[in-house]
Amino acid sequence: MKRLPLAPFLALGAVLAACASAPPLPTAPLAPRAVPPAAPVPGSEALLAEALALRAAGEPAKARLRLEEALAAAPARDDVRIELAELLVADGRELDRAREVLAGVRRRTVDARWDLASARLAELTGDDEAAQAAYGRALMLGEDADLRLRRALALSRL
C-alpha cells in the first residue's frame, strides 16, 4: 500500500479550520433586484411553445386558448403573461383582460416587451401620458424608429 504525503492534507485542514473560526460577515440589506423568473411548471412550457407556433401560423384564437391554459398552470410566469397581453392588445377587444394580465407581471425592471405591451394598451385606451412614458422606457433599451414615432404622436396629442 502506497502512503500519500501528509503535508497537503494538514494544509487543507488548517485552511478549513481558519475559515470555520473566522467571524461572520456583516449582514447588510440586500440590494433590490428584479424578481427571478418563476421555475417552469411542467406542461406550461409545452403550452407556451404550442401557443407561439399557433400565433406564428396565424391562429390567434387557438394561441390565446393555449396561453390561457399556460397561465392557469403557471400564473407566476411573466413570459406567459406578457405573451397573452400582447395577443389581447393586438386583438383590441379585451383591453380590460389585457390590463389585468399585465398587472400580474412581477419583473418589470428592464423588460421592453412589458413596456411595449403597456404602451400599446395605454394608446388604445387613450392614456397618452402612460403611452409616451412606456414608449420612452422601451426606447432606452434600444433605438427603434417606429417606437420613436409612436411616442412622438402620443406626446403631440398631449
C-alpha positions as CSV (number, residue, x, y, z in Angstrom):
1,M,0.0,0.0,0.0
2,K,1.4,3.4,-1.0
3,R,1.4,6.2,1.5
4,L,0.3,9.6,0.4
5,P,2.2,12.7,1.7
6,L,0.6,14.1,4.8
7,A,1.5,17.8,4.3
8,P,-1.2,18.7,1.8
9,F,-3.9,17.3,4.0
10,L,-2.6,19.2,7.0
11,A,-2.6,22.4,5.0
12,L,-6.1,21.8,3.8
13,G,-7.2,21.1,7.4
14,A,-5.6,24.4,8.6
15,V,-7.4,26.4,5.9
16,L,-10.7,24.8,6.8
17,A,-10.2,25.5,10.5
18,A,-9.3,29.1,9.8
19,C,-12.4,29.5,7.7
20,A,-14.6,28.0,10.4
21,S,-13.2,30.3,13.1
22,A,-13.4,33.5,11.0
23,P,-16.0,36.0,12.2
24,P,-19.2,36.0,10.2
25,L,-19.5,38.6,7.5
26,P,-21.7,41.6,8.4
27,T,-25.2,41.3,7.2
28,A,-26.2,44.3,5.2
29,P,-29.6,44.6,3.5
30,L,-29.6,43.1,0.1
31,A,-29.7,45.5,-2.9
32,P,-33.1,45.5,-4.6
33,R,-33.1,43.2,-7.6
34,A,-35.5,42.1,-10.1
35,V,-37.7,39.2,-9.1
36,P,-36.2,36.0,-10.6
37,P,-38.2,34.3,-13.2
38,A,-40.5,31.6,-11.9
39,A,-39.5,28.0,-12.4
40,P,-41.2,26.4,-15.3
41,V,-44.2,24.4,-14.3
42,P,-44.5,21.0,-16.1
43,G,-46.8,21.5,-19.1
44,S,-46.7,25.3,-19.2
45,E,-43.5,25.2,-21.3
46,A,-45.2,23.0,-23.9
47,L,-48.4,25.1,-23.8
48,L,-46.3,28.3,-24.4
49,A,-44.4,26.7,-27.3
50,E,-47.7,25.5,-28.9
51,A,-49.2,29.0,-28.4
52,L,-46.2,30.6,-30.1
53,A,-46.4,28.2,-33.0
54,L,-50.2,28.8,-33.4
55,R,-49.7,32.6,-33.3
56,A,-47.0,32.4,-35.9
57,A,-49.3,30.2,-38.1
58,G,-52.0,32.9,-37.9
59,E,-54.2,31.1,-35.4
60,P,-54.6,33.8,-32.7
61,A,-57.8,32.3,-31.2
62,K,-56.2,28.9,-30.6
63,A,-53.0,30.6,-29.4
64,R,-55.0,32.5,-26.8
65,L,-56.6,29.3,-25.5
66,R,-53.1,27.7,-25.1
67,L,-51.8,30.8,-23.4
68,E,-54.8,30.9,-21.0
69,E,-54.1,27.3,-20.2
70,A,-50.4,28.0,-19.6
71,L,-51.3,31.0,-17.4
72,A,-53.7,28.8,-15.4
73,A,-50.9,26.2,-15.0
74,A,-48.2,28.7,-14.1
75,P,-49.7,32.1,-13.0
76,A,-46.3,33.4,-11.9
77,R,-44.7,33.1,-15.3
78,D,-44.1,36.6,-16.6
79,D,-43.3,35.4,-20.1
80,V,-46.7,33.7,-20.5
81,R,-48.4,36.8,-19.1
82,I,-46.6,39.2,-21.5
83,E,-47.3,36.9,-24.5
84,L,-51.0,36.7,-23.6
85,A,-51.2,40.5,-23.0
86,E,-49.5,41.2,-26.4
87,L,-52.1,38.9,-28.1
88,L,-55.0,40.6,-26.3
89,V,-53.7,44.1,-27.2
90,A,-53.2,43.1,-30.8
91,D,-56.8,41.9,-30.9
92,G,-58.0,45.1,-29.3
93,R,-61.3,43.6,-28.0
94,E,-60.5,42.6,-24.4
95,L,-58.4,45.5,-23.1
96,D,-59.5,45.1,-19.5
97,R,-58.3,41.5,-19.6
98,A,-55.0,42.7,-21.1
99,R,-54.6,45.2,-18.3
100,E,-55.3,42.6,-15.7
101,V,-52.8,40.2,-17.2
102,L,-50.1,42.9,-17.5
103,A,-50.7,44.0,-13.9
104,G,-49.7,40.5,-12.7
105,V,-46.2,40.7,-14.2
106,R,-43.7,40.8,-11.4
107,R,-40.4,41.5,-13.1
108,R,-40.7,45.0,-14.7
109,T,-37.3,46.5,-14.1
110,V,-36.0,46.2,-17.6
111,D,-38.4,44.5,-19.9
112,A,-39.0,46.0,-23.3
113,R,-41.9,43.6,-24.1
114,W,-43.7,44.6,-21.0
115,D,-43.2,48.3,-21.8
116,L,-44.4,47.8,-25.4
117,A,-47.5,45.9,-24.4
118,S,-48.2,48.6,-21.7
119,A,-47.6,51.4,-24.2
120,R,-49.9,49.9,-26.9
121,L,-52.6,49.2,-24.3
122,A,-52.4,52.8,-23.0
123,E,-52.6,54.1,-26.5
124,L,-55.7,52.1,-27.2
125,T,-57.4,53.3,-24.1
126,G,-56.5,56.9,-24.8
127,D,-53.9,57.3,-22.0
128,D,-51.3,59.2,-23.9
129,E,-49.3,60.1,-20.8
130,A,-48.8,56.4,-19.9
131,A,-48.2,55.5,-23.5
132,Q,-45.4,58.1,-24.1
133,A,-43.8,57.1,-20.8
134,A,-43.8,53.4,-21.7
135,Y,-42.5,54.0,-25.2
136,G,-39.8,56.1,-23.6
137,R,-38.7,53.3,-21.3
138,A,-38.6,50.9,-24.3
139,L,-36.5,53.4,-26.3
140,M,-34.0,53.5,-23.5
141,L,-33.2,49.8,-24.2
142,G,-32.8,50.2,-27.9
143,E,-33.4,52.7,-30.7
144,D,-36.5,52.0,-32.9
145,A,-37.9,54.4,-35.4
146,D,-41.5,53.1,-35.1
147,L,-41.4,53.4,-31.3
148,R,-40.0,56.9,-31.6
149,L,-42.8,57.9,-33.9
150,R,-45.5,56.4,-31.7
151,R,-44.0,58.2,-28.7
152,A,-43.9,61.5,-30.7
153,L,-47.6,61.0,-31.7
154,A,-48.6,60.4,-28.1
155,L,-46.6,63.5,-27.0
156,S,-48.2,65.6,-29.7
157,R,-51.7,64.5,-28.5
158,L,-50.8,65.7,-25.0
